[in-house]
Amino acid sequence: MQDLRAELTENFGSAAWESLKPLLNYQSVVVVMNELDLLDVGEAIALDNTQLVSRWLNEKMIYKPIEEQLVSWNETPEKQFNALIVQPFVLVQEIA
């Protein structure tokens, strides 16, 4: 478990929307609400914790970007996000 957390931490960083935008073509961008810890979500996905991930999906705590968000982010390509790669996904949280 510690090794997984360390590996996830290595795949964590900040990125501008401009660099994340091409990933939309692969349907791999997943928005994580700021109320959740990005590393916790990544860990649940990596460990295939379907019960927890399903709950977050049902509660709309994690989801694919919606059209209004994409329009807003495209208007400000320098917008910063915390991002975490958990193959095949890139989990993102907006930085306020």
Summary of the structure (lengths in Angstrom):
residues: 96
radius of gyration: 12.9
end to end distance: 30.2
largest distance: 39.5
contacts: 253
relative contact order: 0.27
helix: 48%
strand: 25%
